[in-house]
Amino acid sequence: GGPMEYATQQRCKALMQNRVQVDILKFSLDSVDAADGGMTCGGRIDILLERINTHTNVASLTGVTAARAARSRAIEAVVVGPEEGEEADSPTPRPGARCIYSVVTERMSDVIHSHVGSPPIPGIGVEDLAAVLREGRPTVLEMPCGRVSLVPITPRPTAYIFGGGHCGQALGYVLPSAGFGVEVYDDRPEFTDPALFSSPKYDATGHCHTVSFKQTEGETVEGEYVFGHTRQAIEACPDMSFVVIVTRGHQCDLHVLQAVLELKEQPRYIGMIGSRRKIATVYEQLKAVGITESQLATVHAPVGIDIGGDTPGQIAIAICGEMLLDLYGPKRKWGGKKGVVITK
């Protein structure tokens, strides 16, 4: 609330005046402290404050920008230094030093590399980095140089909506408000108009794709098959990819679901709309072409939390709720790979 924001602003001014490079501002408030401070709620929050100036390692900042642009994962390590009034056991690296560890999935392991122009910080081990990947949350380590902040850089979760009809349009409106990027696919150009999916929270221009949901031998197809040019984006970041299948008919649903299940890297979430009878029919057809029971078990169908609604808006909210539960709920997973390897 306001008092916390004010205290943070005052500490930022002090950093600038005292030429301190980096610091952590801690708030730990029980309900009494919060009430006395004029806040509406309590809790604990640690805020990393850092001066960005000509002495900042620009190469490491570029690594953060590159990771976000590529929808890849990374870990940012920043040396904060000792607590006020204490001395570090080691004078190096100095406060403000940082390293960007990029994360690449190779052969079912997360391989962690220190970014070019960003030397690794001594003492940070593979288990420290693996824990940040698993939890998806920042942490602070006590090192000889003082405190070191580890912050996961995770891509924005992206929803790949197959079907631009009423439910697809409702999803395009709801999901950006919940923090999702949106990509829309349909084989009818009139249902990939960005105006149908843009909202005050999201400009869909460039994120709507006319594709073919079915491709037979010798057929001339307008547009690209199922994923268009975004297949690599899904496979590069499966942990933050959510596929929702709401096309105009079960044959289109079948072709899209088959294409999704045949991806090299499976999306974090796959949901398909439909009655239980229709879903059973689609599953039988997919098993006939080699899709396994274990693959089908990963699909949320019927899609969405059962909230009893049946309008497009209500269905979109039910689907969004299920996606958020998968992302932030008690069974959430951030790095589901078998192992973690660190290289210099």
Protein Blocks (a to p, Z undefined) as FASTA:
>chain_A
ZZlmmmmmmmmmmmmmnopabdcddddddfklmmmnopabecddddddddddfkbcfklm
mmmmmmmmnopacdddddebjcehiacfbfbdcehiacddddddeehiacddddehiacd
ehiafklmmmmmmnopacddddfkbpadddddddddddddehjbfklmmmmmmmmmnopa
cddddfbfklmcfklmgcfkbcfehiaccddfbdcehiacedjehjlmmlmmmmmmmmlc
ccdddbfbfklmmmmmmmmmmpmbdcfbdcdeddfklmmmmmmmmmmnopafklmmmpcc
dehjdehpabfklmmmmmmmmmmmmmmmmkbcfblcfbdcddZZ
